[in-house]
Amino acid sequence: MNAALDPRAIILARIERYTAATGVSEWRLGLEAVHNANYARRLRAGKGASLTVVERAEAYMQADLARRGLPNLEILSRG
């Protein structure tokens, strides 16, 4: 599958941008956002995640960036 179209790669890239911008570890993100500290590690290992879980993680990251006064993930990806 084309990496640009691979949902898992897109999700992981967004997680990496979020953790780089905030200093929050992937472990902490998974624990707080989806109650699974191994969320990112499982995605890297090729395991799946339900759309509900992905949406919860996305909502958490966007809300946390807004709370911190940081740009959203789309803006972070451009620069």
mmJSON file of the N, C-alpha and C atoms, coordinates in Angstrom:
{"data_MODEL":{"atom_site":{
"group_PDB":["ATOM","ATOM","ATOM","ATOM","ATOM","ATOM","ATOM","ATOM","ATOM","ATOM","ATOM","ATOM","ATOM","ATOM","ATOM","ATOM","ATOM","ATOM","ATOM","ATOM","ATOM","ATOM","ATOM","ATOM","ATOM","ATOM","ATOM","ATOM","ATOM","ATOM","ATOM","ATOM","ATOM","ATOM","ATOM","ATOM","ATOM","ATOM","ATOM","ATOM","ATOM","ATOM","ATOM","ATOM","ATOM","ATOM","ATOM","ATOM","ATOM","ATOM","ATOM","ATOM","ATOM","ATOM","ATOM","ATOM","ATOM","ATOM","ATOM","ATOM","ATOM","ATOM","ATOM","ATOM","ATOM","ATOM","ATOM","ATOM","ATOM","ATOM","ATOM","ATOM","ATOM","ATOM","ATOM","ATOM","ATOM","ATOM","ATOM","ATOM","ATOM","ATOM","ATOM","ATOM","ATOM","ATOM","ATOM","ATOM","ATOM","ATOM","ATOM","ATOM","ATOM","ATOM","ATOM","ATOM","ATOM","ATOM","ATOM","ATOM","ATOM","ATOM","ATOM","ATOM","ATOM","ATOM","ATOM","ATOM","ATOM","ATOM","ATOM","ATOM","ATOM","ATOM","ATOM","ATOM","ATOM","ATOM","ATOM","ATOM","ATOM","ATOM","ATOM","ATOM","ATOM","ATOM","ATOM","ATOM","ATOM","ATOM","ATOM","ATOM","ATOM","ATOM","ATOM","ATOM","ATOM","ATOM","ATOM","ATOM","ATOM","ATOM","ATOM","ATOM","ATOM","ATOM","ATOM","ATOM","ATOM","ATOM","ATOM","ATOM","ATOM","ATOM","ATOM","ATOM","ATOM","ATOM","ATOM","ATOM","ATOM","ATOM","ATOM","ATOM","ATOM","ATOM","ATOM","ATOM","ATOM","ATOM","ATOM","ATOM","ATOM","ATOM","ATOM","ATOM","ATOM","ATOM","ATOM","ATOM","ATOM","ATOM","ATOM","ATOM","ATOM","ATOM","ATOM","ATOM","ATOM","ATOM","ATOM","ATOM","ATOM","ATOM","ATOM","ATOM","ATOM","ATOM","ATOM","ATOM","ATOM","ATOM","ATOM","ATOM","ATOM","ATOM","ATOM","ATOM","ATOM","ATOM","ATOM","ATOM","ATOM","ATOM","ATOM","ATOM","ATOM","ATOM","ATOM","ATOM","ATOM","ATOM","ATOM","ATOM","ATOM","ATOM","ATOM","ATOM","ATOM","ATOM","ATOM","ATOM","ATOM","ATOM","ATOM","ATOM","ATOM"],
"id":[1,2,3,4,5,6,7,8,9,10,11,12,13,14,15,16,17,18,19,20,21,22,23,24,25,26,27,28,29,30,31,32,33,34,35,36,37,38,39,40,41,42,43,44,45,46,47,48,49,50,51,52,53,54,55,56,57,58,59,60,61,62,63,64,65,66,67,68,69,70,71,72,73,74,75,76,77,78,79,80,81,82,83,84,85,86,87,88,89,90,91,92,93,94,95,96,97,98,99,100,101,102,103,104,105,106,107,108,109,110,111,112,113,114,115,116,117,118,119,120,121,122,123,124,125,126,127,128,129,130,131,132,133,134,135,136,137,138,139,140,141,142,143,144,145,146,147,148,149,150,151,152,153,154,155,156,157,158,159,160,161,162,163,164,165,166,167,168,169,170,171,172,173,174,175,176,177,178,179,180,181,182,183,184,185,186,187,188,189,190,191,192,193,194,195,196,197,198,199,200,201,202,203,204,205,206,207,208,209,210,211,212,213,214,215,216,217,218,219,220,221,222,223,224,225,226,227,228,229,230,231,232,233,234,235,236,237],
"type_symbol":["N","C","C","N","C","C","N","C","C","N","C","C","N","C","C","N","C","C","N","C","C","N","C","C","N","C","C","N","C","C","N","C","C","N","C","C","N","C","C","N","C","C","N","C","C","N","C","C","N","C","C","N","C","C","N","C","C","N","C","C","N","C","C","N","C","C","N","C","C","N","C","C","N","C","C","N","C","C","N","C","C","N","C","C","N","C","C","N","C","C","N","C","C","N","C","C","N","C","C","N","C","C","N","C","C","N","C","C","N","C","C","N","C","C","N","C","C","N","C","C","N","C","C","N","C","C","N","C","C","N","C","C","N","C","C","N","C","C","N","C","C","N","C","C","N","C","C","N","C","C","N","C","C","N","C","C","N","C","C","N","C","C","N","C","C","N","C","C","N","C","C","N","C","C","N","C","C","N","C","C","N","C","C","N","C","C","N","C","C","N","C","C","N","C","C","N","C","C","N","C","C","N","C","C","N","C","C","N","C","C","N","C","C","N","C","C","N","C","C","N","C","C","N","C","C","N","C","C","N","C","C","N","C","C","N","C","C"],
"label_atom_id":["N","CA","C","N","CA","C","N","CA","C","N","CA","C","N","CA","C","N","CA","C","N","CA","C","N","CA","C","N","CA","C","N","CA","C","N","CA","C","N","CA","C","N","CA","C","N","CA","C","N","CA","C","N","CA","C","N","CA","C","N","CA","C","N","CA","C","N","CA","C","N","CA","C","N","CA","C","N","CA","C","N","CA","C","N","CA","C","N","CA","C","N","CA","C","N","CA","C","N","CA","C","N","CA","C","N","CA","C","N","CA","C","N","CA","C","N","CA","C","N","CA","C","N","CA","C","N","CA","C","N","CA","C","N","CA","C","N","CA","C","N","CA","C","N","CA","C","N","CA","C","N","CA","C","N","CA","C","N","CA","C","N","CA","C","N","CA","C","N","CA","C","N","CA","C","N","CA","C","N","CA","C","N","CA","C","N","CA","C","N","CA","C","N","CA","C","N","CA","C","N","CA","C","N","CA","C","N","CA","C","N","CA","C","N","CA","C","N","CA","C","N","CA","C","N","CA","C","N","CA","C","N","CA","C","N","CA","C","N","CA","C","N","CA","C","N","CA","C","N","CA","C","N","CA","C","N","CA","C","N","CA","C","N","CA","C","N","CA","C","N","CA","C","N","CA","C"],
"label_alt_id":[null,null,null,null,null,null,null,null,null,null,null,null,null,null,null,null,null,null,null,null,null,null,null,null,null,null,null,null,null,null,null,null,null,null,null,null,null,null,null,null,null,null,null,null,null,null,null,null,null,null,null,null,null,null,null,null,null,null,null,null,null,null,null,null,null,null,null,null,null,null,null,null,null,null,null,null,null,null,null,null,null,null,null,null,null,null,null,null,null,null,null,null,null,null,null,null,null,null,null,null,null,null,null,null,null,null,null,null,null,null,null,null,null,null,null,null,null,null,null,null,null,null,null,null,null,null,null,null,null,null,null,null,null,null,null,null,null,null,null,null,null,null,null,null,null,null,null,null,null,null,null,null,null,null,null,null,null,null,null,null,null,null,null,null,null,null,null,null,null,null,null,null,null,null,null,null,null,null,null,null,null,null,null,null,null,null,null,null,null,null,null,null,null,null,null,null,null,null,null,null,null,null,null,null,null,null,null,null,null,null,null,null,null,null,null,null,null,null,null,null,null,null,null,null,null,null,null,null,null,null,null,null,null,null,null,null,null],
"label_comp_id":["MET","MET","MET","ASN","ASN","ASN","ALA","ALA","ALA","ALA","ALA","ALA","LEU","LEU","LEU","ASP","ASP","ASP","PRO","PRO","PRO","ARG","ARG","ARG","ALA","ALA","ALA","ILE","ILE","ILE","ILE","ILE","ILE","LEU","LEU","LEU","ALA","ALA","ALA","ARG","ARG","ARG","ILE","ILE","ILE","GLU","GLU","GLU","ARG","ARG","ARG","TYR","TYR","TYR","THR","THR","THR","ALA","ALA","ALA","ALA","ALA","ALA","THR","THR","THR","GLY","GLY","GLY","VAL","VAL","VAL","SER","SER","SER","GLU","GLU","GLU","TRP","TRP","TRP","ARG","ARG","ARG","LEU","LEU","LEU","GLY","GLY","GLY","LEU","LEU","LEU","GLU","GLU","GLU","ALA","ALA","ALA","VAL","VAL","VAL","HIS","HIS","HIS","ASN","ASN","ASN","ALA","ALA","ALA","ASN","ASN","ASN","TYR","TYR","TYR","ALA","ALA","ALA","ARG","ARG","ARG","ARG","ARG","ARG","LEU","LEU","LEU","ARG","ARG","ARG","ALA","ALA","ALA","GLY","GLY","GLY","LYS","LYS","LYS","GLY","GLY","GLY","ALA","ALA","ALA","SER","SER","SER","LEU","LEU","LEU","THR","THR","THR","VAL","VAL","VAL","VAL","VAL","VAL","GLU","GLU","GLU","ARG","ARG","ARG","ALA","ALA","ALA","GLU","GLU","GLU","ALA","ALA","ALA","TYR","TYR","TYR","MET","MET","MET","GLN","GLN","GLN","ALA","ALA","ALA","ASP","ASP","ASP","LEU","LEU","LEU","ALA","ALA","ALA","ARG","ARG","ARG","ARG","ARG","ARG","GLY","GLY","GLY","LEU","LEU","LEU","PRO","PRO","PRO","ASN","ASN","ASN","LEU","LEU","LEU","GLU","GLU","GLU","ILE","ILE","ILE","LEU","LEU","LEU","SER","SER","SER","ARG","ARG","ARG","GLY","GLY","GLY"],
"label_asym_id":["A","A","A","A","A","A","A","A","A","A","A","A","A","A","A","A","A","A","A","A","A","A","A","A","A","A","A","A","A","A","A","A","A","A","A","A","A","A","A","A","A","A","A","A","A","A","A","A","A","A","A","A","A","A","A","A","A","A","A","A","A","A","A","A","A","A","A","A","A","A","A","A","A","A","A","A","A","A","A","A","A","A","A","A","A","A","A","A","A","A","A","A","A","A","A","A","A","A","A","A","A","A","A","A","A","A","A","A","A","A","A","A","A","A","A","A","A","A","A","A","A","A","A","A","A","A","A","A","A","A","A","A","A","A","A","A","A","A","A","A","A","A","A","A","A","A","A","A","A","A","A","A","A","A","A","A","A","A","A","A","A","A","A","A","A","A","A","A","A","A","A","A","A","A","A","A","A","A","A","A","A","A","A","A","A","A","A","A","A","A","A","A","A","A","A","A","A","A","A","A","A","A","A","A","A","A","A","A","A","A","A","A","A","A","A","A","A","A","A","A","A","A","A","A","A","A","A","A","A","A","A","A","A","A","A","A","A"],
"label_entity_id":["1","1","1","1","1","1","1","1","1","1","1","1","1","1","1","1","1","1","1","1","1","1","1","1","1","1","1","1","1","1","1","1","1","1","1","1","1","1","1","1","1","1","1","1","1","1","1","1","1","1","1","1","1","1","1","1","1","1","1","1","1","1","1","1","1","1","1","1","1","1","1","1","1","1","1","1","1","1","1","1","1","1","1","1","1","1","1","1","1","1","1","1","1","1","1","1","1","1","1","1","1","1","1","1","1","1","1","1","1","1","1","1","1","1","1","1","1","1","1","1","1","1","1","1","1","1","1","1","1","1","1","1","1","1","1","1","1","1","1","1","1","1","1","1","1","1","1","1","1","1","1","1","1","1","1","1","1","1","1","1","1","1","1","1","1","1","1","1","1","1","1","1","1","1","1","1","1","1","1","1","1","1","1","1","1","1","1","1","1","1","1","1","1","1","1","1","1","1","1","1","1","1","1","1","1","1","1","1","1","1","1","1","1","1","1","1","1","1","1","1","1","1","1","1","1","1","1","1","1","1","1","1","1","1","1","1","1"],
"label_seq_id":[1,1,1,2,2,2,3,3,3,4,4,4,5,5,5,6,6,6,7,7,7,8,8,8,9,9,9,10,10,10,11,11,11,12,12,12,13,13,13,14,14,14,15,15,15,16,16,16,17,17,17,18,18,18,19,19,19,20,20,20,21,21,21,22,22,22,23,23,23,24,24,24,25,25,25,26,26,26,27,27,27,28,28,28,29,29,29,30,30,30,31,31,31,32,32,32,33,33,33,34,34,34,35,35,35,36,36,36,37,37,37,38,38,38,39,39,39,40,40,40,41,41,41,42,42,42,43,43,43,44,44,44,45,45,45,46,46,46,47,47,47,48,48,48,49,49,49,50,50,50,51,51,51,52,52,52,53,53,53,54,54,54,55,55,55,56,56,56,57,57,57,58,58,58,59,59,59,60,60,60,61,61,61,62,62,62,63,63,63,64,64,64,65,65,65,66,66,66,67,67,67,68,68,68,69,69,69,70,70,70,71,71,71,72,72,72,73,73,73,74,74,74,75,75,75,76,76,76,77,77,77,78,78,78,79,79,79],
"pdbx_PDB_ins_code":[null,null,null,null,null,null,null,null,null,null,null,null,null,null,null,null,null,null,null,null,null,null,null,null,null,null,null,null,null,null,null,null,null,null,null,null,null,null,null,null,null,null,null,null,null,null,null,null,null,null,null,null,null,null,null,null,null,null,null,null,null,null,null,null,null,null,null,null,null,null,null,null,null,null,null,null,null,null,null,null,null,null,null,null,null,null,null,null,null,null,null,null,null,null,null,null,null,null,null,null,null,null,null,null,null,null,null,null,null,null,null,null,null,null,null,null,null,null,null,null,null,null,null,null,null,null,null,null,null,null,null,null,null,null,null,null,null,null,null,null,null,null,null,null,null,null,null,null,null,null,null,null,null,null,null,null,null,null,null,null,null,null,null,null,null,null,null,null,null,null,null,null,null,null,null,null,null,null,null,null,null,null,null,null,null,null,null,null,null,null,null,null,null,null,null,null,null,null,null,null,null,null,null,null,null,null,null,null,null,null,null,null,null,null,null,null,null,null,null,null,null,null,null,null,null,null,null,null,null,null,null,null,null,null,null,null,null],
"Cartn_x":[0.847,0.0,0.883,0.474,1.17,1.21,2.413,2.574,1.725,1.537,0.741,-0.735,-1.172,-2.567,-2.78,-1.728,-1.821,-2.372,-3.575,-4.167,-3.288,-2.665,-1.821,-0.644,-0.03,1.1,0.644,-0.531,-1.069,-1.317,-1.941,-2.224,-0.922,0.055,1.338,2.066,1.982,2.62,1.976,0.666,-0.025,0.367,0.494,0.939,2.346,3.227,4.611,4.656,3.828,3.792,3.275,2.259,1.697,2.74,3.392,4.359,5.557,5.965,7.083,6.693,5.465,5.014,4.772,4.36,3.955,4.944,5.795,6.684,5.995,4.727,3.987,4.462,4.733,5.184,4.024,4.353,3.33,2.604,3.321,2.741,1.663,1.996,1.054,-0.146,0.107,-0.984,-1.955,-1.449,-2.315,-3.105,-2.433,-3.091,-4.208,-3.923,-4.907,-6.015,-5.653,-6.633,-7.531,-6.944,-7.72,-7.605,-7.028,-6.895,-6.107,-5.123,-4.242,-2.854,-1.981,-0.646,0.153,-0.242,0.481,-0.151,-1.018,-1.742,-0.803,0.165,1.069,1.952,2.426,3.283,2.518,1.256,0.437,0.219,-0.014,-0.163,1.119,2.269,3.554,3.784,3.235,3.392,2.412,1.613,0.689,-0.692,-0.935,-2.261,-3.208,-4.46,-5.464,-6.034,-6.834,-7.572,-8.919,-9.94,-11.274,-11.33,-12.27,-12.461,-12.788,-13.541,-13.883,-12.63,-11.704,-10.462,-9.622,-9.505,-8.736,-9.359,-10.667,-11.349,-11.138,-11.148,-10.905,-9.498,-8.512,-7.128,-6.979,-7.589,-7.525,-8.15,-9.321,-10.006,-9.16,-8.546,-7.7,-6.515,-5.841,-4.673,-5.061,-6.154,-6.576,-6.961,-7.697,-8.105,-6.887,-5.931,-4.742,-3.894,-3.769,-3.026,-3.709,-5.034,-5.775,-5.587,-5.649,-5.485,-4.114,-3.11,-1.743,-1.476,-2.438,-2.264,-1.357,-1.284,-0.449,-1.309,-0.697,-1.473,-1.974,-3.04,-3.565,-2.603,-2.896,-1.977,-1.809,-2.835,-2.699,-1.662,-1.708,-0.74,0.661,0.766,2.086,2.698,1.863,2.388,2.951,2.595,3.072,4.45,4.855,6.033,7.133],
"Cartn_y":[-1.19,0.0,1.24,2.217,3.501,4.114,4.477,5.03,6.28,7.059,8.286,7.973,6.766,6.386,5.369,4.955,3.964,4.626,4.268,4.92,4.807,3.665,3.482,4.456,4.635,5.561,7.001,7.34,8.695,8.942,7.981,8.12,8.245,7.394,7.449,8.768,9.289,10.574,11.69,11.633,12.645,12.528,11.307,11.089,11.645,11.39,11.887,13.41,14.051,15.52,16.056,15.409,15.831,15.689,14.549,14.344,15.28,15.557,16.487,17.907,18.292,19.657,19.861,18.795,18.949,18.389,17.464,16.792,15.672,15.406,14.31,12.998,12.007,10.717,9.975,9.082,8.261,7.421,6.963,6.172,6.982,8.227,9.1,9.435,9.717,9.996,8.825,7.624,6.454,6.248,6.402,6.201,7.217,8.483,9.531,9.586,9.356,9.524,8.306,7.124,5.922,4.826,5.172,4.22,2.981,3.167,2.077,2.68,2.5,3.09,2.569,1.428,0.829,1.143,2.123,2.465,2.656,3.549,3.817,2.604,1.943,0.764,-0.337,-0.519,-1.535,-1.177,0.103,0.517,0.248,0.552,0.301,-1.179,-2.006,-3.458,-4.051,-3.182,-3.652,-3.997,-3.79,-4.06,-2.939,-3.232,-2.253,-1.505,-0.516,0.243,0.585,0.549,0.883,2.37,2.712,4.105,4.934,4.38,5.088,5.427,4.49,4.725,5.787,5.695,6.686,8.075,8.155,9.444,10.0,9.136,9.594,10.147,9.45,9.921,11.252,11.351,12.587,13.75,13.523,14.575,15.011,14.056,14.373,15.244,14.831,15.591,17.009,17.164,18.489,19.361,18.789,19.556,19.957,19.06,19.37,20.441,20.365,21.407,22.765,22.79,24.047,24.575,23.686,24.092,24.7,24.177,24.673,25.896,26.259,27.393,27.081,25.797,25.367,25.179,25.259,25.066,23.633,23.446,22.092,21.25,19.961,19.026,19.317,19.839,20.152,21.262,22.269,23.364,22.864,22.012,21.478,20.676,20.007,19.159,19.968,21.228,22.053,22.643,22.652,23.413,22.84],
"Cartn_z":[0.0,0.0,0.0,-0.754,-0.818,0.581,1.047,2.402,2.605,1.543,1.661,1.905,1.547,1.702,2.822,3.478,4.545,5.809,6.225,7.403,8.654,8.842,10.022,9.997,8.836,8.717,8.954,8.475,8.681,10.161,10.829,12.264,13.042,12.74,13.45,13.2,11.987,11.689,12.512,12.662,13.461,14.937,15.425,16.803,16.984,16.026,16.117,16.112,15.278,15.268,16.6,17.144,18.425,19.539,19.613,20.699,20.557,19.334,19.122,19.541,19.258,19.574,21.063,21.757,23.158,24.167,23.738,24.681,25.449,25.118,25.74,25.118,25.945,25.422,24.763,23.847,23.213,24.262,25.256,26.333,27.045,27.406,28.116,27.228,25.961,25.027,24.992,24.794,24.731,26.005,27.128,28.416,28.632,28.391,28.646,27.589,26.332,25.254,25.061,25.091,24.755,25.814,26.957,28.07,27.685,26.796,26.388,26.157,27.129,27.054,25.859,25.314,24.189,22.835,22.776,21.547,20.352,20.449,19.32,19.03,20.067,19.865,19.129,19.486,18.809,17.332,17.054,15.656,14.873,15.477,14.814,14.552,15.426,15.29,14.27,13.652,12.633,13.138,14.414,14.978,14.57,14.568,14.182,15.369,15.052,16.062,15.444,16.254,15.737,15.397,14.553,14.186,15.426,16.347,17.584,18.38,18.471,19.218,18.515,17.213,16.457,16.628,16.554,16.732,18.133,19.14,20.516,20.665,20.088,20.156,19.427,18.27,17.474,18.239,18.818,19.573,20.766,21.433,22.583,22.148,21.067,20.607,20.214,19.459,19.017,20.209,21.169,22.348,23.183,23.329,24.118,23.435,22.111,21.387,21.573,21.474,21.654,23.071,24.059,25.456,25.687,24.999,25.135,24.256,23.424,22.524,21.341,20.976,19.855,18.612,17.43,16.197,16.081,15.296,15.116,14.284,14.195,13.526,12.048,11.381,9.961,9.76,10.602,10.495,10.833,11.859,12.223,11.088,10.304,9.233,8.072,7.949,6.836,7.102,8.322,8.521,9.239],
"occupancy":[1.0,1.0,1.0,1.0,1.0,1.0,1.0,1.0,1.0,1.0,1.0,1.0,1.0,1.0,1.0,1.0,1.0,1.0,1.0,1.0,1.0,1.0,1.0,1.0,1.0,1.0,1.0,1.0,1.0,1.0,1.0,1.0,1.0,1.0,1.0,1.0,1.0,1.0,1.0,1.0,1.0,1.0,1.0,1.0,1.0,1.0,1.0,1.0,1.0,1.0,1.0,1.0,1.0,1.0,1.0,1.0,1.0,1.0,1.0,1.0,1.0,1.0,1.0,1.0,1.0,1.0,1.0,1.0,1.0,1.0,1.0,1.0,1.0,1.0,1.0,1.0,1.0,1.0,1.0,1.0,1.0,1.0,1.0,1.0,1.0,1.0,1.0,1.0,1.0,1.0,1.0,1.0,1.0,1.0,1.0,1.0,1.0,1.0,1.0,1.0,1.0,1.0,1.0,1.0,1.0,1.0,1.0,1.0,1.0,1.0,1.0,1.0,1.0,1.0,1.0,1.0,1.0,1.0,1.0,1.0,1.0,1.0,1.0,1.0,1.0,1.0,1.0,1.0,1.0,1.0,1.0,1.0,1.0,1.0,1.0,1.0,1.0,1.0,1.0,1.0,1.0,1.0,1.0,1.0,1.0,1.0,1.0,1.0,1.0,1.0,1.0,1.0,1.0,1.0,1.0,1.0,1.0,1.0,1.0,1.0,1.0,1.0,1.0,1.0,1.0,1.0,1.0,1.0,1.0,1.0,1.0,1.0,1.0,1.0,1.0,1.0,1.0,1.0,1.0,1.0,1.0,1.0,1.0,1.0,1.0,1.0,1.0,1.0,1.0,1.0,1.0,1.0,1.0,1.0,1.0,1.0,1.0,1.0,1.0,1.0,1.0,1.0,1.0,1.0,1.0,1.0,1.0,1.0,1.0,1.0,1.0,1.0,1.0,1.0,1.0,1.0,1.0,1.0,1.0,1.0,1.0,1.0,1.0,1.0,1.0,1.0,1.0,1.0,1.0,1.0,1.0,1.0,1.0,1.0,1.0,1.0,1.0],
"B_iso_or_equiv":[0.0,0.0,0.0,0.0,0.0,0.0,0.0,0.0,0.0,0.0,0.0,0.0,0.0,0.0,0.0,0.0,0.0,0.0,0.0,0.0,0.0,0.0,0.0,0.0,0.0,0.0,0.0,0.0,0.0,0.0,0.0,0.0,0.0,0.0,0.0,0.0,0.0,0.0,0.0,0.0,0.0,0.0,0.0,0.0,0.0,0.0,0.0,0.0,0.0,0.0,0.0,0.0,0.0,0.0,0.0,0.0,0.0,0.0,0.0,0.0,0.0,0.0,0.0,0.0,0.0,0.0,0.0,0.0,0.0,0.0,0.0,0.0,0.0,0.0,0.0,0.0,0.0,0.0,0.0,0.0,0.0,0.0,0.0,0.0,0.0,0.0,0.0,0.0,0.0,0.0,0.0,0.0,0.0,0.0,0.0,0.0,0.0,0.0,0.0,0.0,0.0,0.0,0.0,0.0,0.0,0.0,0.0,0.0,0.0,0.0,0.0,0.0,0.0,0.0,0.0,0.0,0.0,0.0,0.0,0.0,0.0,0.0,0.0,0.0,0.0,0.0,0.0,0.0,0.0,0.0,0.0,0.0,0.0,0.0,0.0,0.0,0.0,0.0,0.0,0.0,0.0,0.0,0.0,0.0,0.0,0.0,0.0,0.0,0.0,0.0,0.0,0.0,0.0,0.0,0.0,0.0,0.0,0.0,0.0,0.0,0.0,0.0,0.0,0.0,0.0,0.0,0.0,0.0,0.0,0.0,0.0,0.0,0.0,0.0,0.0,0.0,0.0,0.0,0.0,0.0,0.0,0.0,0.0,0.0,0.0,0.0,0.0,0.0,0.0,0.0,0.0,0.0,0.0,0.0,0.0,0.0,0.0,0.0,0.0,0.0,0.0,0.0,0.0,0.0,0.0,0.0,0.0,0.0,0.0,0.0,0.0,0.0,0.0,0.0,0.0,0.0,0.0,0.0,0.0,0.0,0.0,0.0,0.0,0.0,0.0,0.0,0.0,0.0,0.0,0.0,0.0,0.0,0.0,0.0,0.0,0.0,0.0],
"pdbx_formal_charge":[null,null,null,null,null,null,null,null,null,null,null,null,null,null,null,null,null,null,null,null,null,null,null,null,null,null,null,null,null,null,null,null,null,null,null,null,null,null,null,null,null,null,null,null,null,null,null,null,null,null,null,null,null,null,null,null,null,null,null,null,null,null,null,null,null,null,null,null,null,null,null,null,null,null,null,null,null,null,null,null,null,null,null,null,null,null,null,null,null,null,null,null,null,null,null,null,null,null,null,null,null,null,null,null,null,null,null,null,null,null,null,null,null,null,null,null,null,null,null,null,null,null,null,null,null,null,null,null,null,null,null,null,null,null,null,null,null,null,null,null,null,null,null,null,null,null,null,null,null,null,null,null,null,null,null,null,null,null,null,null,null,null,null,null,null,null,null,null,null,null,null,null,null,null,null,null,null,null,null,null,null,null,null,null,null,null,null,null,null,null,null,null,null,null,null,null,null,null,null,null,null,null,null,null,null,null,null,null,null,null,null,null,null,null,null,null,null,null,null,null,null,null,null,null,null,null,null,null,null,null,null,null,null,null,null,null,null],
"auth_seq_id":[1,1,1,2,2,2,3,3,3,4,4,4,5,5,5,6,6,6,7,7,7,8,8,8,9,9,9,10,10,10,11,11,11,12,12,12,13,13,13,14,14,14,15,15,15,16,16,16,17,17,17,18,18,18,19,19,19,20,20,20,21,21,21,22,22,22,23,23,23,24,24,24,25,25,25,26,26,26,27,27,27,28,28,28,29,29,29,30,30,30,31,31,31,32,32,32,33,33,33,34,34,34,35,35,35,36,36,36,37,37,37,38,38,38,39,39,39,40,40,40,41,41,41,42,42,42,43,43,43,44,44,44,45,45,45,46,46,46,47,47,47,48,48,48,49,49,49,50,50,50,51,51,51,52,52,52,53,53,53,54,54,54,55,55,55,56,56,56,57,57,57,58,58,58,59,59,59,60,60,60,61,61,61,62,62,62,63,63,63,64,64,64,65,65,65,66,66,66,67,67,67,68,68,68,69,69,69,70,70,70,71,71,71,72,72,72,73,73,73,74,74,74,75,75,75,76,76,76,77,77,77,78,78,78,79,79,79],
"auth_comp_id":["MET","MET","MET","ASN","ASN","ASN","ALA","ALA","ALA","ALA","ALA","ALA","LEU","LEU","LEU","ASP","ASP","ASP","PRO","PRO","PRO","ARG","ARG","ARG","ALA","ALA","ALA","ILE","ILE","ILE","ILE","ILE","ILE","LEU","LEU","LEU","ALA","ALA","ALA","ARG","ARG","ARG","ILE","ILE","ILE","GLU","GLU","GLU","ARG","ARG","ARG","TYR","TYR","TYR","THR","THR","THR","ALA","ALA","ALA","ALA","ALA","ALA","THR","THR","THR","GLY","GLY","GLY","VAL","VAL","VAL","SER","SER","SER","GLU","GLU","GLU","TRP","TRP","TRP","ARG","ARG","ARG","LEU","LEU","LEU","GLY","GLY","GLY","LEU","LEU","LEU","GLU","GLU","GLU","ALA","ALA","ALA","VAL","VAL","VAL","HIS","HIS","HIS","ASN","ASN","ASN","ALA","ALA","ALA","ASN","ASN","ASN","TYR","TYR","TYR","ALA","ALA","ALA","ARG","ARG","ARG","ARG","ARG","ARG","LEU","LEU","LEU","ARG","ARG","ARG","ALA","ALA","ALA","GLY","GLY","GLY","LYS","LYS","LYS","GLY","GLY","GLY","ALA","ALA","ALA","SER","SER","SER","LEU","LEU","LEU","THR","THR","THR","VAL","VAL","VAL","VAL","VAL","VAL","GLU","GLU","GLU","ARG","ARG","ARG","ALA","ALA","ALA","GLU","GLU","GLU","ALA","ALA","ALA","TYR","TYR","TYR","MET","MET","MET","GLN","GLN","GLN","ALA","ALA","ALA","ASP","ASP","ASP","LEU","LEU","LEU","ALA","ALA","ALA","ARG","ARG","ARG","ARG","ARG","ARG","GLY","GLY","GLY","LEU","LEU","LEU","PRO","PRO","PRO","ASN","ASN","ASN","LEU","LEU","LEU","GLU","GLU","GLU","ILE","ILE","ILE","LEU","LEU","LEU","SER","SER","SER","ARG","ARG","ARG","GLY","GLY","GLY"],
"auth_asym_id":["A","A","A","A","A","A","A","A","A","A","A","A","A","A","A","A","A","A","A","A","A","A","A","A","A","A","A","A","A","A","A","A","A","A","A","A","A","A","A","A","A","A","A","A","A","A","A","A","A","A","A","A","A","A","A","A","A","A","A","A","A","A","A","A","A","A","A","A","A","A","A","A","A","A","A","A","A","A","A","A","A","A","A","A","A","A","A","A","A","A","A","A","A","A","A","A","A","A","A","A","A","A","A","A","A","A","A","A","A","A","A","A","A","A","A","A","A","A","A","A","A","A","A","A","A","A","A","A","A","A","A","A","A","A","A","A","A","A","A","A","A","A","A","A","A","A","A","A","A","A","A","A","A","A","A","A","A","A","A","A","A","A","A","A","A","A","A","A","A","A","A","A","A","A","A","A","A","A","A","A","A","A","A","A","A","A","A","A","A","A","A","A","A","A","A","A","A","A","A","A","A","A","A","A","A","A","A","A","A","A","A","A","A","A","A","A","A","A","A","A","A","A","A","A","A","A","A","A","A","A","A","A","A","A","A","A","A"],
"auth_atom_id":["N","CA","C","N","CA","C","N","CA","C","N","CA","C","N","CA","C","N","CA","C","N","CA","C","N","CA","C","N","CA","C","N","CA","C","N","CA","C","N","CA","C","N","CA","C","N","CA","C","N","CA","C","N","CA","C","N","CA","C","N","CA","C","N","CA","C","N","CA","C","N","CA","C","N","CA","C","N","CA","C","N","CA","C","N","CA","C","N","CA","C","N","CA","C","N","CA","C","N","CA","C","N","CA","C","N","CA","C","N","CA","C","N","CA","C","N","CA","C","N","CA","C","N","CA","C","N","CA","C","N","CA","C","N","CA","C","N","CA","C","N","CA","C","N","CA","C","N","CA","C","N","CA","C","N","CA","C","N","CA","C","N","CA","C","N","CA","C","N","CA","C","N","CA","C","N","CA","C","N","CA","C","N","CA","C","N","CA","C","N","CA","C","N","CA","C","N","CA","C","N","CA","C","N","CA","C","N","CA","C","N","CA","C","N","CA","C","N","CA","C","N","CA","C","N","CA","C","N","CA","C","N","CA","C","N","CA","C","N","CA","C","N","CA","C","N","CA","C","N","CA","C","N","CA","C","N","CA","C","N","CA","C","N","CA","C","N","CA","C","N","CA","C","N","CA","C"],
"pdbx_PDB_model_num":[1,1,1,1,1,1,1,1,1,1,1,1,1,1,1,1,1,1,1,1,1,1,1,1,1,1,1,1,1,1,1,1,1,1,1,1,1,1,1,1,1,1,1,1,1,1,1,1,1,1,1,1,1,1,1,1,1,1,1,1,1,1,1,1,1,1,1,1,1,1,1,1,1,1,1,1,1,1,1,1,1,1,1,1,1,1,1,1,1,1,1,1,1,1,1,1,1,1,1,1,1,1,1,1,1,1,1,1,1,1,1,1,1,1,1,1,1,1,1,1,1,1,1,1,1,1,1,1,1,1,1,1,1,1,1,1,1,1,1,1,1,1,1,1,1,1,1,1,1,1,1,1,1,1,1,1,1,1,1,1,1,1,1,1,1,1,1,1,1,1,1,1,1,1,1,1,1,1,1,1,1,1,1,1,1,1,1,1,1,1,1,1,1,1,1,1,1,1,1,1,1,1,1,1,1,1,1,1,1,1,1,1,1,1,1,1,1,1,1,1,1,1,1,1,1,1,1,1,1,1,1,1,1,1,1,1,1]
}}}
